[in-house]
Amino acid sequence: MECPNCGTIIQIGDRFCEECGTSLVAKNTTGGCAKCGAGAIDSEGYCSNCGFRSEVRESDYVEVNVNSSLAGVCDRGLKRHRNEDYLACAKIDGKNIYVLVVCDGVSSSQSPELAAKAAAEIACQSLTTGGVVDVAAMKDAIASALLSVCKIPYNNRSDDPPSTTIVAAIASLVVGASAPSLPKLTATIGWMGDSRAYWISPSTSRQLTADHSWLNDVVSSGKMTAAEAKLSPNAHAISRWVGADIPDDLEPSIIQFNSSESGCLLLCTDGLWNYAPQAEQIAALVQSTIDIDALGVSRRLVDFARGKGGNDNITVAVLSVA
Protein backbone atom coordinates (compact mmCIF):
# COMPACT_ATOMS: atom_id res chain seq x y z
CA MET A 1 0.00 0.00 0.00
CA GLU A 2 1.09 3.59 -0.59
CA CYS A 3 0.48 6.89 1.14
CA PRO A 4 -2.22 8.72 -0.87
CA ASN A 5 -0.27 11.98 -0.49
CA CYS A 6 3.42 11.18 -1.16
CA GLY A 7 3.44 7.58 -2.40
CA THR A 8 5.65 6.21 0.39
CA ILE A 9 5.10 2.51 1.18
CA ILE A 10 2.86 2.10 4.26
CA GLN A 11 1.65 -0.88 6.28
CA ILE A 12 -1.85 -1.96 7.28
CA GLY A 13 -2.50 -0.44 10.69
CA ASP A 14 -0.32 2.66 10.17
CA ARG A 15 -2.16 5.74 11.37
CA PHE A 16 0.20 8.32 9.87
CA CYS A 17 2.67 8.35 6.98
CA GLU A 18 6.19 8.44 8.48
CA GLU A 19 7.48 10.37 5.46
CA CYS A 20 5.00 13.24 5.12
CA GLY A 21 2.82 12.96 8.23
CA THR A 22 -0.47 12.51 6.35
CA SER A 23 -3.18 10.90 8.49
CA LEU A 24 -4.10 7.46 7.18
CA VAL A 25 -7.32 7.25 9.19
CA ALA A 26 -10.17 9.18 7.66
CA LYS A 27 -13.52 9.83 9.22
CA ASN A 28 -16.17 8.14 7.09
CA THR A 29 -18.93 10.66 6.35
CA THR A 30 -21.33 8.11 4.88
CA GLY A 31 -22.30 6.15 7.97
CA GLY A 32 -19.07 4.33 8.86
CA CYS A 33 -18.16 0.73 8.20
CA ALA A 34 -20.93 -1.11 6.35
CA LYS A 35 -20.21 -4.22 8.44
CA CYS A 36 -19.69 -3.08 12.05
CA GLY A 37 -20.67 0.61 11.95
CA ALA A 38 -17.34 1.97 13.21
CA GLY A 39 -16.53 5.43 11.91
CA ALA A 40 -12.80 5.20 11.10
CA ILE A 41 -11.90 3.97 7.61
CA ASP A 42 -8.27 4.06 6.48
CA SER A 43 -6.90 5.30 3.17
CA GLU A 44 -7.26 1.85 1.59
CA GLY A 45 -10.91 1.56 2.58
CA TYR A 46 -10.34 -0.83 5.52
CA CYS A 47 -12.27 -0.47 8.78
CA SER A 48 -9.84 0.10 11.66
CA ASN A 49 -12.20 -1.79 13.98
CA CYS A 50 -13.07 -5.03 12.14
CA GLY A 51 -10.87 -4.97 9.03
CA PHE A 52 -13.77 -5.08 6.55
CA ARG A 53 -12.96 -3.33 3.29
CA SER A 54 -15.69 -1.27 1.71
CA GLU A 55 -14.82 -1.08 -1.96
CA VAL A 56 -16.04 1.83 -4.05
CA ARG A 57 -17.47 0.65 -7.35
CA GLU A 58 -18.54 2.69 -10.35
CA SER A 59 -22.08 1.43 -9.80
CA ASP A 60 -22.21 2.83 -6.24
CA TYR A 61 -23.38 6.19 -7.59
CA VAL A 62 -24.64 6.76 -11.12
CA GLU A 63 -26.25 9.80 -12.70
CA VAL A 64 -28.08 9.63 -16.03
CA ASN A 65 -28.73 13.05 -17.54
CA VAL A 66 -30.44 12.79 -20.93
CA ASN A 67 -31.49 16.45 -21.00
CA SER A 68 -33.11 19.02 -18.72
CA SER A 69 -36.40 17.09 -18.86
CA LEU A 70 -35.17 13.54 -18.26
CA ALA A 71 -32.63 12.36 -15.71
CA GLY A 72 -32.09 10.01 -12.82
CA VAL A 73 -29.79 9.03 -9.96
CA CYS A 74 -28.92 5.54 -8.69
CA ASP A 75 -27.15 5.46 -5.30
CA ARG A 76 -25.87 2.60 -3.11
CA GLY A 77 -27.09 4.32 0.03
CA LEU A 78 -25.28 4.19 3.35
CA LYS A 79 -25.77 0.68 4.70
CA ARG A 80 -25.71 -1.80 1.79
CA HIS A 81 -22.42 -3.37 0.67
CA ARG A 82 -23.26 -2.94 -3.02
CA ASN A 83 -25.76 -1.26 -5.32
CA GLU A 84 -28.36 -3.76 -6.55
CA ASP A 85 -30.56 -1.10 -8.19
CA TYR A 86 -30.26 -0.04 -11.82
CA LEU A 87 -31.51 2.84 -13.93
CA ALA A 88 -31.96 3.35 -17.68
CA CYS A 89 -33.34 6.41 -19.49
CA ALA A 90 -33.52 7.45 -23.13
CA LYS A 91 -35.09 9.91 -25.56
CA ILE A 92 -36.11 8.63 -28.97
CA ASP A 93 -34.31 10.53 -31.72
CA GLY A 94 -36.51 12.98 -33.60
CA LYS A 95 -39.50 12.50 -31.32
CA ASN A 96 -40.70 13.85 -27.99
CA ILE A 97 -40.91 10.31 -26.64
CA TYR A 98 -39.05 9.38 -23.48
CA VAL A 99 -38.29 6.08 -21.76
CA LEU A 100 -37.58 5.55 -18.05
CA VAL A 101 -36.82 2.21 -16.36
CA VAL A 102 -35.97 1.56 -12.70
CA CYS A 103 -35.14 -1.88 -11.26
CA ASP A 104 -34.39 -3.13 -7.74
CA GLY A 105 -32.56 -6.46 -7.60
CA VAL A 106 -34.05 -8.94 -5.13
CA SER A 107 -31.41 -9.22 -2.40
CA SER A 108 -32.28 -12.81 -1.48
CA SER A 109 -31.65 -14.00 -5.05
CA GLN A 110 -28.35 -14.78 -6.76
CA SER A 111 -26.67 -11.90 -8.62
CA PRO A 112 -29.48 -9.38 -8.03
CA GLU A 113 -27.35 -6.54 -9.37
CA LEU A 114 -26.97 -8.37 -12.70
CA ALA A 115 -30.71 -9.03 -12.84
CA ALA A 116 -31.52 -5.36 -12.29
CA LYS A 117 -28.99 -4.23 -14.92
CA ALA A 118 -30.17 -6.74 -17.53
CA ALA A 119 -33.85 -5.98 -17.02
CA ALA A 120 -33.45 -2.21 -17.10
CA GLU A 121 -31.20 -2.13 -20.16
CA ILE A 122 -33.25 -4.58 -22.23
CA ALA A 123 -36.61 -3.02 -21.33
CA CYS A 124 -35.28 0.43 -22.21
CA GLN A 125 -33.84 -0.84 -25.48
CA SER A 126 -37.11 -2.56 -26.41
CA LEU A 127 -39.24 0.51 -25.69
CA THR A 128 -36.82 2.85 -27.46
CA THR A 129 -36.61 0.65 -30.55
CA GLY A 130 -40.39 0.27 -30.77
CA GLY A 131 -41.13 3.91 -30.04
CA VAL A 132 -44.82 3.26 -29.42
CA VAL A 133 -46.67 4.48 -26.33
CA ASP A 134 -49.04 1.56 -25.87
CA VAL A 135 -49.78 -1.48 -23.72
CA ALA A 136 -48.50 -4.06 -26.20
CA ALA A 137 -45.10 -2.36 -26.42
CA MET A 138 -44.79 -2.31 -22.64
CA LYS A 139 -45.79 -5.95 -22.35
CA ASP A 140 -43.18 -6.91 -24.95
CA ALA A 141 -40.51 -4.85 -23.18
CA ILE A 142 -41.06 -6.54 -19.82
CA ALA A 143 -41.20 -9.96 -21.49
CA SER A 144 -37.84 -9.20 -23.12
CA ALA A 145 -36.48 -8.13 -19.74
CA LEU A 146 -37.60 -11.43 -18.23
CA LEU A 147 -35.89 -13.43 -20.98
CA SER A 148 -32.69 -11.48 -20.44
CA VAL A 149 -32.72 -12.10 -16.68
CA CYS A 150 -33.41 -15.81 -17.23
CA LYS A 151 -30.20 -16.06 -19.27
CA ILE A 152 -28.00 -15.01 -16.36
CA PRO A 153 -25.99 -18.07 -15.17
CA TYR A 154 -26.71 -19.22 -11.64
CA ASN A 155 -26.46 -22.23 -9.34
CA ASN A 156 -29.46 -24.37 -10.34
CA ARG A 157 -29.55 -25.99 -6.91
CA SER A 158 -30.60 -22.68 -5.45
CA ASP A 159 -34.25 -21.75 -5.02
CA ASP A 160 -33.43 -18.12 -5.71
CA PRO A 161 -32.33 -17.45 -9.31
CA PRO A 162 -31.44 -13.86 -10.28
CA SER A 163 -34.51 -11.66 -9.81
CA THR A 164 -35.50 -8.01 -9.80
CA THR A 165 -38.44 -5.65 -9.62
CA ILE A 166 -39.15 -3.37 -12.55
CA VAL A 167 -41.12 -0.21 -13.20
CA ALA A 168 -40.96 1.24 -16.70
CA ALA A 169 -42.59 4.12 -18.52
CA ILE A 170 -42.72 5.31 -22.10
CA ALA A 171 -44.16 8.79 -22.46
CA SER A 172 -44.98 11.22 -25.23
CA LEU A 173 -44.79 14.95 -24.54
CA VAL A 174 -46.77 17.49 -26.53
CA VAL A 175 -44.81 20.73 -26.60
CA GLY A 176 -46.93 23.86 -26.42
CA ALA A 177 -50.22 22.12 -25.62
CA SER A 178 -52.15 25.07 -24.18
CA ALA A 179 -55.77 23.96 -24.41
CA PRO A 180 -56.99 22.30 -21.18
CA SER A 181 -58.45 19.43 -23.20
CA LEU A 182 -55.12 18.56 -24.82
CA PRO A 183 -52.80 16.27 -22.85
CA LYS A 184 -49.23 17.43 -22.38
CA LEU A 185 -48.28 13.92 -21.32
CA THR A 186 -49.41 10.52 -22.58
CA ALA A 187 -47.70 7.62 -20.82
CA THR A 188 -47.81 3.85 -20.57
CA ILE A 189 -46.44 2.43 -17.33
CA GLY A 190 -45.70 -1.21 -16.50
CA TRP A 191 -44.37 -2.85 -13.36
CA MET A 192 -43.68 -6.02 -11.42
CA GLY A 193 -42.88 -5.75 -7.73
CA ASP A 194 -42.84 -2.72 -5.46
CA SER A 195 -40.87 -0.14 -7.40
CA ARG A 196 -43.25 2.76 -7.96
CA ALA A 197 -44.39 5.48 -10.35
CA TYR A 198 -45.84 8.81 -9.22
CA TRP A 199 -47.37 11.80 -10.97
CA ILE A 200 -46.66 15.10 -9.25
CA SER A 201 -48.22 18.38 -10.42
CA PRO A 202 -49.15 21.70 -8.77
CA SER A 203 -52.73 20.52 -8.24
CA THR A 204 -52.36 16.81 -7.56
CA SER A 205 -50.07 14.04 -6.38
CA ARG A 206 -50.80 10.44 -7.28
CA GLN A 207 -49.18 7.07 -6.87
CA LEU A 208 -49.83 5.52 -10.29
CA THR A 209 -48.70 1.99 -9.45
CA ALA A 210 -49.97 -0.47 -6.84
CA ASP A 211 -47.27 -2.54 -5.15
CA HIS A 212 -47.18 -6.24 -5.95
CA SER A 213 -46.65 -7.17 -2.32
CA TRP A 214 -47.86 -9.66 0.26
CA LEU A 215 -49.33 -6.76 2.23
CA ASN A 216 -51.44 -5.47 -0.65
CA ASP A 217 -52.55 -9.00 -1.57
CA VAL A 218 -53.85 -9.90 1.91
CA VAL A 219 -55.50 -6.51 2.38
CA SER A 220 -57.24 -6.55 -1.01
CA SER A 221 -58.46 -10.11 -0.38
CA GLY A 222 -59.95 -9.07 2.96
CA LYS A 223 -57.81 -11.47 4.99
CA MET A 224 -56.26 -8.67 7.06
CA THR A 225 -56.60 -4.97 7.61
CA ALA A 226 -53.74 -2.76 6.49
CA ALA A 227 -52.82 -2.11 10.12
CA GLU A 228 -52.65 -5.83 10.84
CA ALA A 229 -50.67 -6.64 7.70
CA LYS A 230 -48.07 -3.95 8.40
CA LEU A 231 -47.13 -5.78 11.61
CA SER A 232 -46.26 -8.98 9.75
CA PRO A 233 -42.64 -9.84 8.87
CA ASN A 234 -43.99 -10.50 5.36
CA ALA A 235 -45.24 -6.93 4.95
CA HIS A 236 -42.51 -5.95 2.48
CA ALA A 237 -42.33 -9.26 0.60
CA ILE A 238 -43.03 -8.83 -3.10
CA SER A 239 -45.54 -11.08 -4.85
CA ARG A 240 -44.40 -10.47 -8.45
CA TRP A 241 -40.91 -10.07 -9.86
CA VAL A 242 -38.79 -10.53 -12.96
CA GLY A 243 -36.95 -13.84 -12.63
CA ALA A 244 -36.83 -17.46 -13.78
CA ASP A 245 -38.96 -18.66 -10.86
CA ILE A 246 -41.91 -16.32 -11.48
CA PRO A 247 -45.13 -18.37 -11.89
CA ASP A 248 -46.49 -18.32 -15.44
CA ASP A 249 -49.82 -16.83 -14.36
CA LEU A 250 -48.24 -13.72 -12.84
CA GLU A 251 -47.97 -10.94 -15.40
CA PRO A 252 -46.98 -7.29 -15.25
CA SER A 253 -49.55 -4.65 -14.43
CA ILE A 254 -49.81 -2.02 -17.17
CA ILE A 255 -51.71 1.26 -17.15
CA GLN A 256 -52.05 4.30 -19.39
CA PHE A 257 -52.00 7.81 -18.00
CA ASN A 258 -52.66 11.25 -19.49
CA SER A 259 -52.26 14.72 -18.03
CA SER A 260 -52.89 18.20 -19.41
CA GLU A 261 -50.91 19.79 -16.56
CA SER A 262 -47.27 20.55 -16.08
CA GLY A 263 -45.56 18.34 -13.53
CA CYS A 264 -43.26 15.38 -13.32
CA LEU A 265 -43.48 11.64 -13.82
CA LEU A 266 -41.31 10.01 -11.17
CA LEU A 267 -40.12 6.40 -10.90
CA CYS A 268 -38.33 5.12 -7.80
CA THR A 269 -37.31 2.11 -5.72
CA ASP A 270 -38.35 1.51 -2.13
CA GLY A 271 -35.07 3.03 -0.98
CA LEU A 272 -36.86 6.36 -1.46
CA TRP A 273 -40.52 5.66 -0.81
CA ASN A 274 -39.92 3.79 2.45
CA TYR A 275 -39.06 7.22 3.88
CA ALA A 276 -41.98 8.98 2.16
CA PRO A 277 -44.67 6.36 1.49
CA GLN A 278 -47.49 8.78 0.66
CA ALA A 279 -47.74 10.58 -2.67
CA GLU A 280 -48.23 13.87 -0.81
CA GLN A 281 -44.87 13.38 0.90
CA ILE A 282 -43.12 12.78 -2.42
CA ALA A 283 -44.86 15.85 -3.83
CA ALA A 284 -43.68 18.02 -0.94
CA LEU A 285 -40.10 16.95 -1.59
CA VAL A 286 -40.34 17.61 -5.32
CA GLN A 287 -41.97 21.00 -4.87
CA SER A 288 -39.48 22.08 -2.20
CA THR A 289 -36.48 21.81 -4.48
CA ILE A 290 -35.06 24.99 -5.96
CA ASP A 291 -33.74 23.07 -8.98
CA ILE A 292 -35.80 23.32 -12.11
CA ASP A 293 -34.34 20.41 -14.07
CA ALA A 294 -34.91 16.68 -13.76
CA LEU A 295 -31.40 15.93 -12.49
CA GLY A 296 -31.74 18.46 -9.69
CA VAL A 297 -35.02 16.90 -8.55
CA SER A 298 -33.49 13.41 -8.67
CA ARG A 299 -30.50 14.49 -6.59
CA ARG A 300 -32.77 16.19 -4.05
CA LEU A 301 -34.80 13.03 -3.52
CA VAL A 302 -31.74 10.79 -3.19
CA ASP A 303 -30.19 13.23 -0.71
CA PHE A 304 -33.42 13.14 1.30
CA ALA A 305 -33.33 9.33 1.56
CA ARG A 306 -29.65 9.37 2.54
CA GLY A 307 -30.41 11.98 5.16
CA LYS A 308 -33.07 9.70 6.64
CA GLY A 309 -30.56 6.88 7.05
CA GLY A 310 -30.02 5.49 3.54
CA ASN A 311 -30.69 1.93 4.69
CA ASP A 312 -31.30 0.65 1.15
CA ASN A 313 -30.15 1.40 -2.38
CA ILE A 314 -31.93 4.50 -3.70
CA THR A 315 -32.93 5.09 -7.32
CA VAL A 316 -35.01 7.91 -8.80
CA ALA A 317 -35.85 8.77 -12.42
CA VAL A 318 -37.69 11.98 -13.31
CA LEU A 319 -39.41 13.16 -16.48
CA SER A 320 -40.28 16.85 -16.20
CA VAL A 321 -43.32 18.06 -18.14
CA ALA A 322 -43.30 21.81 -18.77
N, C-alpha and C positions, 0 to 999 in steps of 0.2 A: 504494500500500500504506500501511497505517497501523500505528503502534505498538500492540501488543495491550494495553498498559497505559494510555496517555494519549490515544491517537488521533491523535497528531501524524503528518503525512505523512513516510514514510521511503522510502529508495531501496534497490533490490536491491543487496546487497553491504554495506549498513550493518551493523556489528556491535553498535552501541549506539544507543539513541534519544538524540539530542542534547538533547531537551527534558527527559526525566525520568531518563535514564541506564539504562533497562531493557535488559538484554542481549537481542539479537535472534538469538543463536545458542544453540540449545538442544541439549543432549546427547540423542540419540535412544536411548531405553531399550529399543527393540524390534528391535535388530539393525542399526541404521544405515540408510543409503540402500539401497533395494531394487535399485538398478542397479549402483552401484560399491562399496557396503559401507562408505563413509566414515561416521563417527559424528556429524558435525555437521549438523543440519538447522535452517534458520532458521525464524522465526515464521510464514512463509507456506508452509512445507512444502518449500522448495527445499534441495537438497543443496549445501553450500558448496564441494564439491569438483568435481562434474560438472554441477550445475545441474538435475538431474532433480527433478521435483516428485512427491512421493508424496501423492496425494490421499486423504483419509479419506472413505470412503463409508459410508452407513448399513449396507450389507451386509457391511462388514468384520468386524463383530462383532454377532451376533444371539443373544438368549436367548429361548426359548419356554418359558413356565412355565404349563402347563395347571392343575396342582395339585401337591400334595406327592408324588404317585405318578408323574406324567408330566411330563417336561421335557427340554430339550435346549439345546445351545450350538453355534453355527456361527461359526468364527473364521477370518480370513484367514491366520493364521500370521505368520511373520516374514520370509519371503523372497519370497513371491508378490506381484505387483503388484495383484492383485484377488482377490476371493473367488469361486470358481467352484463352490463347494459350495452346497447348499440343504437346508433342514430344514422339515418340516411335521409337526405333532402335533395330535391332537384327541381329545376324549372325546365319545361319543355321548350326547346328552341322555336322561336317564331310565334309562340302562343302564350297567352296569360293563363297557363295551366301549371299548377304546382303540385308536387308530391312530397309528403312527409311520412316517415315511418319510424316508429320507436319500438324497441324490443327490450325485454328484461329476461335474461337467461334464468332458468329455474335452478336455484342453487343446489338442490338435492340431486340434480341430474349430473351425468358426466359431461364435461366440456361445455358448460352453459354459455360461456363467453363466445365459443365458436358457433353455437346454435343461434344466439342473438345476432351475431355478425352476418351469418349466412342468410337468415330470414329477412333481416332488414335490407341487405344489399339486393337480394333477388326480388323481393316484393317491390322495391323502388324501381329496379330495372324493368320489371314487367309492366308496372303502371306507366312509367315514362315512355317505354316503347309503344305501348298501346295508345296512350294519349286520349283515352275516352273516360269521361266522368260518369260511369254507370256501375250498376251492381255486378254485372257479369265480369267486367274488367277487374273489379276488386276481388271477386271470388276466384278468378284465375290467378291473380297475384298471390293470394294467400295459399292457394294450392301449390303454386310454384315454390313458395317459401317452405312449405311442408316437405316437398320432395327434396329440396336442397338440404334441409336439416337431417332428413332420413339418410342421406349419403355420408354423413360424418361418421368416421370409424369409431367404434366403441366396443367395450367388453360385453359380449352378448350374454354373459352370465349375470349381468346386472339387471335389476328391474327398472333402472332409471337411465334410459338412453338420453342423449342430448335433447334438451327441450327449452322452450322459451315462450314468453307471451308475445303478442304483437298487437299494435294498433297502428293503422295506416289510413291515410287520407289522400284523395286526389281532388283538387279543387280548381274551379275556373273562376277567375276574377273578371268582372266587367268594369273597365275603366271609364269613369265619367257617368256612371248610371245615377241620374239625379231624380228620376221619377220614383215616388215611394213604391209603386207597384213593380218596379224592375229590380231583380235581385243583383246585389253587388257580388255575392258569393253563391256559388252552387258547388256542393261538395258531396262526395260519397266516402263514407267512413266504414271500415271493417276492423274487427278485433276478435281476439281469442285470449282470454285471461283477464287480468285486472289492471292492465295499462289503460289509461283513460284519454278521452278527448273532451275538451270544453269549448264552448263558445262564450266569449266575453265581449260585451258591447256597453256603451254608456247607459243603456236602458235595461239590460238584462244580463244574467249570468246563468249558464246552463251546463250541466254535465250531460253530454250527448251520448255517452256509452253507459252501459250497465255492467258492472263487474261480473265476470264468470267466476263466481266464488261459492264455496260451501255455505257461507253466511247468507248470500242472496238466495241460493237455492232452497235452504230450509225455511227462510222467511216467506218467500213467494209461495211455497207449498203449504204454508200454514202450520208447519210442524213446531216452529218456535217463533217467539216475538224477536224483533231486532235486538232488544235489550238482552234477552236470554242468549241469543246466538253470539253476541259480542263477547260473552264471558267464556266461550268455548275455546280450547286450544286450536280448534280447526277453523276459527273465524277468518283467518287470512289464507286458507288453503284455496288454490284455484281449481276450478272444475272443468276448464278447457285450456288447451295449450297447443303449441306447435311442436310435435315430436312424434317419433315412431310408435309410441305406445298410446296415442290418442285413439279412443274408440271410433269406429267408422261412422257412428250415428251422431257424433258431435261435430258440428260445422261452425264456421265463423258467423257472428252476427254482423249484419250489414245494414246501414241506414243511409238515407239521403237527406241533406240539409240545405236549406236556402236562407239567405238573409239579405235584406235590402239596406241594412245598417252598416256603418263602419264598426270595426272591432278587431278581434283576433281569434283565430282558430288555434287552439293550444293542445298539444299532445304531451303526455308525461307518464313516467313510471311511478310506482308507489313510493319511491324515495322522496318525491315531492308531496304527493297528495296525502300521505300518512300524517304530515304536519299541517295540512290544510284540507281536510276531507270534504268540506262543503264548497260548492261552486262560488258562493258569495265570498268565501275566504280567498280563493284563487283570484277572483275579480278585484278584491281590495289590494292584493299584492301587485297585480298588473297595473291597476290604475294609480298606484302610488309611485311608480317609477317615473323618473324624470327623463328617461331615455325614450326616444321616439321610434327607434328602429327595432326590428325583431331580435337582433343579437343582444341589445341592451336589456330587453324584457327577459330573454332567456337567462342571461347572467344574473339578473336580479332575483329570479326565482330559485336558481341553484344556490346563490349566496344565502337566501332565506333558509333553505333546507339545511345547509351546512351550519348556519347559525343556530339552528334548533337541535343540533347534535350530529347530523349527517350520518345516521346509523346505517343507511343503505346507499347503494349507488343511486345517483340522481340524474335523470335525463329529461330534458324539456326541448320541444320543437315548437316554433311559433310562426304562423302565417298572419301577417298584419294586413288588414283590409281597410284601405283609406276611403 
